[in-house]
Amino acid sequence: MAGTSPDVLVVGAGVSGLTTAVCLAEAGLSVEIRAGRPPPDTTSAVAGAIWGPHLAETGERPARWRGATLAALRELAAGPDAHAAGVRIASGIQIFRDPAAPPDWLAELGGYRPCQPSELPPGFSSGWHYAAPLMHMPTYLGYLRARFERAGGRLTVSTVASLAGAAREAGARAVVNCSGAHARQLAGDPEVIPVRGQAVVAANPGLTEFLIAPSDASAELAYLFPHGDTVILGGSEGPGDWNLEPDPAIAERIVRDCAALEPRLRGAQVLAHRVGLRPVRPAVRLEAEPAGPGHGGGPLIVHNYGHGGAGITLSWGCAREAASLAAGGA
């Protein structure tokens, strides 16, 4: 599509933007992605990242999107592109300090069991052992970008100040807004807020199973996701915090909490620090917004943001619906 105007402009190069762009490009449309940050610098690159809802709406819509995404990720994990995509089915536990019923979404995975007392760290009284798709996000984002570009797409790193303006400049008949937390400014939407998350990348001392300990009244979120030679340790939840610089005190607390859950992490070598902004909203905004008279009959605007901490979990389901809406205007 070099030198030509795209049919659709996608704003944002995280997992939502890339997956939506893949759906559009593989449907035969010419597509350009514009984003202020390349995929490795997005919030998606910070994720652990496992299939399972977090800080996201509940109900029929997200259940449908989760199901479509689970099927797509399972297909990838079982296929010839699994290694190149950085997707596998991993086993692990989610644990709670107080007695807890299994989350409703566990049934969607088709199999789980209560943790045995020997599997629970000190201070925890219940938990669930299950298997779910786990992504190494730098690899997975690279896979999505390569797949998009193989389908003829183009990615441009540039700041977008106006959805309709960027679409007009590109010559696109439709624009898909996958700008995450930045939709607060770009779409003028006060309902979306950033919930800052910080993670630590450490050398893996031999862990093979993930562990998730959701936050409660006595402690903050903690998790560990092994990826070969490295393990992602987290996490934090800072509503309204736009700071992208790692906080040494938070990093120290994350490592301490994770080592308390998994003693093999004591003294683990810290390799890197990551920060991202989860786009939390009461409900995902996935809808078409016809341009009003003020846009001079401009492009169709489709919104696909507000996925909270479930951007990966909802990605394929939301992307297919957003792509269908955008294709109708292109």
Secondary structure, DSSP 8 states (H G I E B T S, - for coil): -TTS--SEEEE--SHHHHHHHHHHHHTT--EEEEESS-GGGSGGGG---BSS--S---SHHHHHHHHHHHHHHHHHHHSTTHHHHTEEEEEEEEEESS-----GGGGGGT-EEE--GGGS-TT--EEEEEEEEEE-HHHHHHHHHHHHHHTT-EEEE---S-HHHHHHHHT-SEEEE--GGGHHHHS--TT-EEEEEEEEEEE-SS--SEEEE--BTTB--EEEEEETTEEEEE---EET----S--HHHHHHHHHHHHHH-GGGTT--EEEEEEEEEEE-SS-EEEEE---GGGTS--EEEEEE--TT-HHHHHHHHHHHHHHHHHHH-
